[in-house]
Amino acid sequence: MLAAAVGAVALYPISGCGLFGDEEDKAQPPAPDPLAPLLAEALSLAGQHEAAIAAFPVLAGRLAPVAEAHREHAAALFKVIKAPRPTPSTSPDASASPSAPAGDAKSTLAALRSAEQKGQKSAAQACQSAPADRAALLGSIAAARATHLEVVR
């Protein structure tokens, strides 16, 4: 009986040392994926283009393909990041939509051009520091955003 008590007391101090898997519960959550900002940016750019189309339907022929490209980039980034895609009912921003562009069509195109320039720059920077398995996608996104600059000119 004394041996059993000593054995139980001897095991007590090591129960919190991780030998029995109890430390897994205390593990830190994984760091956010470095591509998460690019994903958010792709969704934002798509929303900005869609808001511009809603405000200025005459621009739909030019801007709809760009908005679609941004949605496709977001889908590819969701896949690479392996993040669940938000649904309209679960997304915290489900009720939020990009505000209508201020001004006329010309100023709206200028604002879109500025957003595309920032987006192209961030995608190019991410491409340069990304591992090879992600660099091709990021290079493609950066190149597409560069072409978008001509569309919104």
DOKOL-969202 format. One record per residue: residue in one letter; y, z, x of N, C-alpha, C, O in turn. Coordinates in steps of 0.02 Angstrom, whole numbers, padded with zeros to 5 digits, always signed. Example, Ala and Ser with C-alpha at 12.3 -4.5 7.8 and 13.67 -1.06 7.14 Angstrom:
A-00284+00390+00660-00225+00390+00615-00165+00390+00660-00166+00423+00712/S-00112+00354+00642-00053+00357+00684+00002+00394+00645+00057+00402+00670/
! end
This chain:
M-00059+00000+00041+00000+00000+00000+00063+00000+00044+00111-00035+00029/L+00062+00040+00097+00118+00042+00143+00126-00026+00176+00183-00048+00187/A+00072-00060+00192+00076-00125+00224+00108-00176+00176+00147-00218+00198/A+00092-00172+00112+00121-00217+00063+00196-00206+00057+00235-00253+00052/A+00217-00143+00057+00288-00126+00052+00325-00151+00114+00380-00178+00108/V+00296-00141+00173+00328-00164+00234+00332-00240+00234+00383-00269+00254/G+00280-00273+00210+00280-00346+00207+00334-00371+00159+00368-00421+00175/A+00343-00339+00103+00394-00359+00055+00463-00349+00083+00507-00392+00075/V+00473-00293+00118+00538-00280+00148+00551-00329+00205+00608-00350+00215/A+00500-00347+00242+00508-00393+00298+00526-00463+00273+00564-00498+00306/L+00501-00483+00215+00517-00549+00188+00586-00552+00155+00615-00605+00150/Y+00611-00495+00132+00675-00494+00097+00732-00524+00137+00769-00565+00111/P+00741-00505+00201+00798-00531+00239+00794-00607+00250+00846-00639+00257/I+00735-00636+00251+00732-00708+00264+00734-00749+00200+00734-00811+00203/S+00736-00716+00143+00736-00755+00081+00800-00795+00072+00800-00845+00036/G+00855-00775+00103+00917-00811+00097+00932-00856+00156+00988-00882+00162/C+00884-00866+00200+00899-00905+00261+00883-00979+00253+00892-01017+00301/G+00862-01000+00196+00850-01070+00185+00777-01091+00194+00761-01149+00183/L+00735-01045+00214+00664-01063+00224+00630-01081+00158+00582-01119+00157/F+00655-01053+00104+00622-01063+00041+00660-01111-00005+00647-01113-00065/G+00707-01148+00023+00742-01199-00015+00799-01173-00058+00828-01211-00096/D+00815-01108-00053+00868-01082-00095+00938-01103-00073+00985-01096-00111/E+00944-01128-00013+01010-01150+00011+01030-01217-00020+01089-01234-00021/E+00982-01255-00045+00998-01319-00075+01044-01311-00135+01086-01353-00149/D+01036-01255-00171+01077-01242-00229+01150-01232-00210+01195-01243-00250/K+01161-01209-00148+01229-01194-00125+01259-01252-00086+01315-01246-00060/A+01225-01308-00083+01249-01365-00044+01314-01391-00074+01325-01389-00134/Q+01356-01416-00030+01420-01445-00051+01407-01512-00086+01360-01548-00068/P+01447-01528-00135+01440-01594-00166+01457-01648-00114+01496-01635-00068/P+01428-01707-00121+01442-01759-00072+01516-01779-00074+01549-01775-00126/A+01540-01800-00017+01609-01823-00012+01617-01886-00054+01570-01924-00062/P+01677-01898-00080+01687-01960-00117+01675-02021-00073+01689-02019-00013/D+01650-02073-00102+01637-02134-00065+01703-02163-00041+01752-02164-00079/P+01706-02187+00022+01768-02216+00047+01792-02278+00008+01850-02298+00013/L+01747-02308-00030+01766-02366-00070+01794-02348-00139+01817-02392-00176/A+01792-02284-00156+01817-02263-00222+01890-02284-00234+01906-02306-00289/P+01935-02278-00184+02003-02302-00197+02007-02377-00211+02048-02399-00251/L+01965-02417-00178+01964-02489-00192+01939-02503-00262+01963-02549-00295/L+01891-02464-00284+01865-02472-00352+01921-02456-00402+01932-02494-00449/A+01955-02401-00392+02010-02383-00437+02064-02437-00436+02094-02453-00487/E+02077-02464-00377+02128-02516-00370+02108-02579-00408+02149-02611-00440/A+02044-02598-00403+02020-02658-00439+02027-02649-00514+02049-02695-00549/L+02010-02590-00538+02017-02577-00610+02091-02577-00630+02109-02603-00683/S+02133-02549-00588+02205-02548-00602+02234-02619-00603+02273-02636-00648/L+02215-02659-00554+02241-02728-00551+02218-02768-00612+02257-02806-00641/A+02156-02759-00632+02132-02794-00692+02174-02773-00752+02194-02814-00792/G+02186-02708-00758+02226-02683-00814+02298-02709-00812+02326-02724-00865/Q+02327-02713-00753+02396-02739-00748+02400-02812-00769+02447-02833-00803/H+02350-02851-00749+02349-02922-00769+02338-02928-00844+02369-02970-00877/E+02294-02887-00872+02282-02889-00944+02344-02869-00983+02359-02897-01036/A+02381-02819-00958+02443-02799-00991+02495-02855-00988+02532-02866-01036/A+02497-02890-00932+02544-02946-00926+02526-03002-00974+02570-03033-01004/I+02461-03015-00982+02439-03066-01029+02457-03047-01100+02479-03089-01140/A+02448-02983-01117+02466-02960-01184+02541-02966-01197+02561-02983-01253/A+02581-02953-01146+02653-02957-01154+02679-03028-01153+02727-03046-01187/F+02646-03070-01114+02668-03140-01105+02607-03186-01112+02580-03209-01061/P+02586-03201-01173+02527-03243-01183+02531-03311-01148+02479-03340-01133/V+02590-03335-01134+02598-03399-01100+02568-03395-01029+02550-03447-01000/L+02561-03335-01001+02533-03327-00934+02457-03320-00934+02427-03315-00880/A+02426-03320-00992+02354-03307-00996+02313-03356-00955+02265-03336-00922/G+02331-03419-00956+02293-03469-00918+02293-03455-00843+02243-03469-00810/R+02347-03428-00818+02351-03411-00746+02320-03344-00731+02285-03336-00680/L+02331-03295-00774+02313-03226-00757+02244-03204-00779+02215-03159-00749/A+02217-03235-00831+02151-03214-00856+02097-03221-00803+02056-03175-00796/P+02094-03276-00765+02043-03280-00712+02052-03227-00658+02003-03203-00629/V+02114-03208-00644+02126-03157-00594+02103-03089-00620+02071-03050-00583/A+02118-03074-00682+02095-03011-00712+02019-03008-00712+01989-02956-00697/E+01987-03064-00728+01914-03067-00728+01886-03057-00657+01836-03022-00648/A+01919-03085-00607+01897-03075-00538+01901-03002-00519+01856-02976-00485/H+01954-02968-00540+01959-02896-00524+01905-02856-00560+01878-02809-00531/R+01888-02875-00621+01833-02841-00656+01767-02852-00620+01726-02807-00615/E+01756-02913-00595+01695-02928-00558+01693-02889-00492+01640-02864-00472/H+01750-02882-00459+01752-02842-00398+01736-02769-00414+01700-02737-00376/A+01763-02744-00468+01749-02675-00488+01674-02667-00501+01645-02616-00481/A+01644-02715-00535+01572-02711-00549+01532-02710-00484+01484-02671-00477/A+01551-02751-00436+01516-02752-00371+01526-02686-00334+01480-02661-00302/L+01586-02659-00337+01599-02595-00303+01561-02538-00337+01535-02494-00303/F+01557-02539-00404+01516-02489-00438+01445-02491-00413+01414-02439-00401/K+01419-02552-00404+01350-02560-00381+01340-02534-00310+01291-02500-00296/V+01387-02549-00266+01382-02528-00196+01389-02452-00190+01353-02419-00153/I+01436-02425-00227+01449-02353-00225+01393-02315-00261+01382-02256-00248/K+01360-02349-00306+01308-02320-00348+01337-02265-00393+01307-02213-00405/A+01397-02279-00417+01430-02234-00463+01416-02256-00534+01411-02316-00547/P+01409-02209-00580+01400-02229-00649+01464-02261-00675+01519-02238-00660/R+01456-02312-00714+01515-02345-00743+01538-02304-00803+01497-02285-00846/P+01602-02292-00807+01626-02255-00865+01622-02298-00928+01634-02358-00926/T+01605-02266-00982+01605-02301-01046+01669-02281-01081+01699-02230-01065/P+01692-02321-01128+01754-02304-01163+01754-02234-01193+01806-02201-01196/S+01696-02210-01215+01694-02144-01246+01692-02088-01195+01710-02031-01212/T+01669-02101-01133+01663-02048-01084+01717-02051-01030+01725-02003-00992/S+01753-02105-01027+01804-02112-00976+01864-02069-00992+01889-02070-01049/P+01888-02030-00943+01947-01989-00956+02009-02031-00971+02056-02007-01003/D+02009-02093-00949+02066-02137-00960+02052-02186-01017+02085-02238-01022/A+02004-02170-01059+01985-02217-01112+02044-02235-01157+02050-02292-01179/S+02087-02186-01171+02143-02200-01215+02203-02226-01176+02250-02252-01206/A+02202-02220-01111+02258-02243-01071+02251-02317-01057+02198-02341-01037/S+02305-02352-01067+02305-02423-01049+02368-02435-01009+02417-02399-01016/P+02366-02486-00967+02426-02500-00927+02485-02512-00973+02479-02544-01026/S+02542-02487-00953+02601-02496-00994+02622-02569-00993+02608-02606-00945/A+02655-02589-01045+02679-02657-01049+02729-02670-00993+02771-02627-00979/P+02725-02727-00962+02771-02742-00908+02844-02743-00934+02858-02766-00989/A+02888-02718-00892+02959-02719-00910+02990-02785-00887+02970-02814-00837/G+03037-02809-00925+03072-02869-00905+03040-02932-00932+03002-02932-00980/D+03057-02986-00898+03033-03052-00920+02971-03072-00880+02946-03034-00838/A+02946-03131-00895+02885-03155-00862+02894-03161-00787+02848-03146-00749/K+02953-03182-00765+02965-03190-00694+02962-03123-00657+02931-03118-00604/S+02992-03071-00685+02989-03005-00653+02918-02975-00657+02897-02939-00612/T+02883-02992-00710+02813-02969-00716+02770-03001-00661+02729-02967-00630/L+02780-03065-00650+02742-03099-00597+02760-03070-00528+02717-03063-00485/A+02823-03053-00518+02844-03022-00455+02810-02954-00445+02788-02938-00390/A+02805-02915-00499+02772-02850-00494+02697-02859-00480+02668-02822-00441/L+02667-02908-00513+02596-02922-00500+02585-02945-00428+02536-02927-00396/R+02630-02985-00404+02625-03009-00334+02628-02950-00286+02589-02947-00239/S+02673-02904-00298+02679-02845-00256+02614-02804-00258+02590-02781-00206/A+02587-02795-00318+02524-02757-00325+02467-02793-00290+02425-02761-00257/E+02465-02859-00295+02412-02898-00261+02419-02893-00185+02369-02889-00150/Q+02481-02894-00160+02492-02888-00088+02466-02821-00063+02432-02818-00012/K+02482-02767-00099+02457-02701-00079+02381-02699-00083+02348-02671-00039/G+02354-02729-00136+02282-02730-00144+02247-02770-00089+02194-02750-00065/Q+02276-02826-00071+02247-02867-00017+02248-02829+00048+02199-02831+00086/K+02302-02796+00062+02309-02757+00124+02258-02700+00126+02226-02690+00178/S+02250-02664+00072+02202-02609+00072+02130-02634+00078+02089-02602+00111/A+02115-02691+00046+02047-02719+00052+02033-02742+00123+01978-02732+00149/A+02083-02774+00155+02074-02797+00224+02065-02738+00271+02023-02741+00317/Q+02103-02685+00262+02096-02626+00304+02027-02594+00294+01995-02573+00343/A+02005-02589+00232+01939-02560+00219+01884-02603+00250+01835-02576+00274/C+01893-02668+00249+01843-02714+00278+01836-02702+00353+01780-02703+00379/Q+01891-02691+00386+01890-02682+00459+01854-02618+00480+01825-02615+00534/S+01855-02568+00437+01823-02505+00456+01756-02493+00421+01725-02441+00431/A+01735-02540+00381+01673-02531+00342+01612-02548+00383+01615-02589+00428/P+01555-02516+00366+01492-02537+00397+01475-02608+00375+01499-02633+00324/A+01434-02641+00414+01418-02711+00403+01393-02726+00333+01409-02778+00304/D+01353-02681+00304+01326-02695+00238+01379-02694+00183+01366-02719+00128/R+01438-02668+00197+01492-02668+00148+01549-02716+00168+01588-02735+00125/A+01552-02734+00230+01608-02774+00255+01611-02843+00222+01666-02868+00208/A+01554-02873+00208+01555-02940+00177+01587-02937+00108+01628-02979+00090/L+01568-02887+00068+01598-02880+00002+01673-02867+00007+01712-02897-00029/L+01692-02823+00052+01763-02807+00059+01803-02867+00085+01860-02877+00065/G+01773-02905+00130+01807-02966+00154+01816-03016+00098+01868-03049+00093/S+01767-03021+00055+01772-03066-00002+01827-03044-00050+01865-03084-00076/I+01830-02979-00062+01882-02952-00106+01951-02963-00076+01998-02983-00111/A+01958-02951-00010+02022-02962+00023+02043-03036+00019+02101-03051+00006/A+01996-03081+00029+02011-03152+00025+02031-03172-00046+02077-03211-00055/A+01995-03146-00094+02012-03162-00164+02081-03137-00181+02120-03172-00215/R+02098-03078-00159+02164-03051-00173+02218-03092-00139+02274-03099-00165/A+02203-03119-00081+02252-03163-00048+02263-03226-00089+02320-03250-00094/T+02211-03253-00119+02220-03312-00162+02257-03295-00226+02293-03336-00253/H+02249-03233-00249+02284-03212-00309+02360-03213-00299+02399-03223-00346/L+02380-03204-00237+02452-03206-00221+02482-03273-00240+02539-03277-00263/E+02444-03326-00230+02468-03393-00247+02471-03402-00323+02516-03436-00349/V+02423-03373-00358+02421-03380-00430+02481-03346-00463+02509-03371-00512/V+02501-03288-00436+02556-03251-00468+02624-03269-00438+02673-03235-00451/R+02626-03321-00399+02689-03344-00369+02734-03372-00422+02790-03394-00407/
! end
